[in-house]
Amino acid sequence: MDILHHRVPGAGSREITKRTVKDQVADKIASMIQTGLLQAGDELPSERELAATLSVSRESVRGAISVLAGRRMIGVSQGSRTKVLGTAGQTFQDTVSSFGLFKGKSIEEVTEARALVEVEVMRLAAARMKPATLDRLEALVAEQASMLNDPVRFQISDREFHTVMYEACGNDLLASFVVDLYAFALDARRKALKRKDAIARSVEDHRSIVAALRARHPEHAAQAVRHHLDSVYTTTLSELGK
């Protein structure tokens, strides 16, 4: 069974081949709302921007938005940007049963677990990643350079970037677990991304990770990811301390 794609709505791009693209995109955005990555009041990127980031057609994005509007998770108004309304009564715990394992856990515990798993995932990805996936990651990083003053758009792209990397390891169980770890404390990371140069630093980290993956150097990829996670931990901890 493809664990990752049966557990988490919209967790990865490969499910697009099994379901309609419209529904897959709707589930991706819904899961971003349920995890707190997108929150009530956030303005979504344009259809064109979302289509580019998620590597789908604008028609599919338009259909997904219509689905989510029907669920009352987003609101669409003529002449204005589409806005997030909320979770419509659903929580991330309703969607991902294993997320309950993190209840009551400290940021230190979860960060340590994420570092151990994600570093190994990157070692596997460096050896197994296909050229098309590397091209996809490079395209995402190139886009991210234009998002330095757009935290919401960057967060969507960041999630896509990490999910594509996780899937490339070729082990759905590992990818599934690190996706859950990535979702921990997203509300604090949202605030951290509003700090001056925070997005720019993340984009630079992403460039270093992709360069190591392109070189097929597992240890360099692991080191680049560890550096990135250390930065994420420091800024997230600072926000939680407030």
RANOR-V504184 format. One record per residue. N is the residue number from 1. SS is DSSP state (2 for helix, 1 for strand, 0 for the rest). PSI is psi in degrees with one decimal (none if undefined). OMEGA is omega in whole degrees, 0 to 359 (none if undefined). Layout:
BEGIN
n=(N;N)
ss=(SS;SS)
psi=(PSI;PSI)
omega=(OMEGA;OMEGA)
END
This chain:
BEGIN
n=(1;2;3;4;5;6;7;8;9;10;11;12;13;14;15;16;17;18;19;20;21;22;23;24;25;26;27;28;29;30;31;32;33;34;35;36;37;38;39;40;41;42;43;44;45;46;47;48;49;50;51;52;53;54;55;56;57;58;59;60;61;62;63;64;65;66;67;68;69;70;71;72;73;74;75;76;77;78;79;80;81;82;83;84;85;86;87;88;89;90;91;92;93;94;95;96;97;98;99;100;101;102;103;104;105;106;107;108;109;110;111;112;113;114;115;116;117;118;119;120;121;122;123;124;125;126;127;128;129;130;131;132;133;134;135;136;137;138;139;140;141;142;143;144;145;146;147;148;149;150;151;152;153;154;155;156;157;158;159;160;161;162;163;164;165;166;167;168;169;170;171;172;173;174;175;176;177;178;179;180;181;182;183;184;185;186;187;188;189;190;191;192;193;194;195;196;197;198;199;200;201;202;203;204;205;206;207;208;209;210;211;212;213;214;215;216;217;218;219;220;221;222;223;224;225;226;227;228;229;230;231;232;233;234;235;236;237;238;239;240;241;242)
ss=(0;0;2;2;2;2;2;0;0;0;0;0;2;2;2;2;2;0;0;0;2;2;2;2;2;2;2;2;2;2;2;2;2;2;2;0;0;0;0;0;0;0;1;0;0;0;2;2;2;2;2;2;2;2;0;0;0;2;2;2;2;2;2;2;2;2;2;2;2;2;0;0;0;1;1;0;0;0;0;0;0;0;1;1;0;0;0;0;0;0;0;2;2;2;2;0;2;2;2;2;2;2;0;0;0;0;2;2;2;2;2;2;2;2;2;2;2;2;2;2;2;2;2;2;2;2;2;2;0;0;2;2;2;2;2;2;2;2;2;2;2;2;2;2;0;0;0;0;0;0;2;2;2;2;2;2;2;2;2;2;2;2;2;2;2;2;2;0;0;0;0;2;2;2;2;2;2;2;2;2;2;2;0;0;0;2;2;2;2;2;2;2;0;0;0;0;0;2;2;2;2;2;2;2;2;2;2;2;2;2;2;2;2;2;0;0;0;2;2;2;2;2;2;2;2;2;2;2;2;2;2;2;2;2;2;2;2;2;2;2;2;0)
psi=(140.7;88.9;-47.7;-44.6;-14.6;-22.1;-45.8;114.1;124.8;19.6;-31.1;163.6;-21.1;-22.9;-15.5;-30.8;-17.7;-26.0;171.0;146.7;-38.7;-48.1;-36.5;-43.9;-40.5;-42.8;-35.9;-49.1;-39.3;-41.9;-31.2;-36.3;-41.7;-31.7;-10.8;0.4;-40.9;133.8;162.3;130.4;-18.7;138.2;127.5;152.1;168.0;164.2;-41.6;-43.8;-43.0;-41.2;-41.6;-44.2;-40.8;-2.2;49.2;178.0;158.2;-32.5;-39.9;-40.3;-43.8;-41.7;-39.7;-41.6;-39.2;-41.2;-46.2;-32.1;-37.9;-30.2;-2.9;34.2;-23.6;157.1;137.5;123.5;139.1;126.9;6.0;166.8;148.4;132.5;148.5;132.7;-38.2;-164.5;-3.6;36.7;-5.2;150.0;164.9;-35.3;-31.5;-30.3;-39.7;102.7;-35.3;-14.4;-22.3;-22.1;-24.8;-4.7;127.1;-0.7;149.4;160.3;-32.5;-44.4;-48.3;-39.7;-40.5;-43.6;-43.1;-41.9;-45.1;-44.9;-46.8;-35.8;-41.8;-37.4;-40.3;-34.5;-43.0;-42.9;-38.5;-32.3;-25.7;-11.0;136.1;152.8;-37.8;-35.1;-39.8;-42.0;-39.6;-44.1;-42.0;-37.7;-40.2;-43.4;-38.9;-40.0;-40.1;-26.7;-19.5;7.1;17.2;-24.4;24.5;76.7;-39.5;-48.5;-39.8;-40.4;-39.7;-44.7;-38.8;-42.8;-43.6;-43.2;-50.3;-40.2;-43.5;-41.9;-45.5;-44.9;-29.8;-13.4;-18.9;7.0;103.9;-30.5;-46.0;-45.1;-39.9;-45.3;-42.5;-26.7;-43.2;-42.0;-38.4;-34.8;-9.5;134.1;34.2;-30.6;-37.9;-36.9;-30.5;-46.1;-38.6;-33.7;-13.7;-8.2;152.9;129.8;5.9;-45.5;-40.5;-40.1;-39.1;-41.1;-41.5;-39.5;-43.8;-39.5;-42.7;-39.7;-47.3;-38.2;-41.7;-39.0;-40.6;-34.1;-4.6;42.2;94.9;-42.1;-39.7;-38.7;-43.1;-42.2;-40.6;-40.5;-41.2;-41.1;-43.1;-44.1;-35.8;-40.9;-44.2;-43.8;-46.1;-46.2;-37.0;-42.7;-38.5;-42.2;-40.4;-32.0;-24.0;none)
omega=(178;190;185;188;174;183;190;178;175;185;184;187;186;180;179;180;183;184;178;180;180;181;179;179;178;180;177;182;179;181;175;178;182;180;182;177;172;184;181;181;178;174;179;173;178;177;181;181;178;179;180;183;183;177;177;180;177;178;179;178;180;179;179;179;178;178;182;175;177;177;181;176;175;179;181;179;179;176;178;182;176;183;175;178;180;187;182;176;180;177;177;179;177;185;185;185;184;181;176;178;183;182;179;180;181;177;179;180;184;180;178;179;180;181;181;183;186;178;178;177;180;176;178;181;181;181;189;187;180;180;181;179;176;177;180;180;179;178;179;180;178;177;184;179;179;184;188;179;182;185;182;180;180;181;178;180;180;179;179;180;182;180;178;178;183;182;184;180;177;179;185;180;177;180;180;183;183;173;178;180;179;186;183;176;179;181;178;180;175;181;181;181;179;178;181;176;182;180;179;179;179;179;179;175;180;178;181;179;182;179;179;178;179;180;181;181;184;183;177;178;179;179;180;178;180;177;180;181;176;179;179;181;183;182;179;179;178;179;179;179;179;none)
END
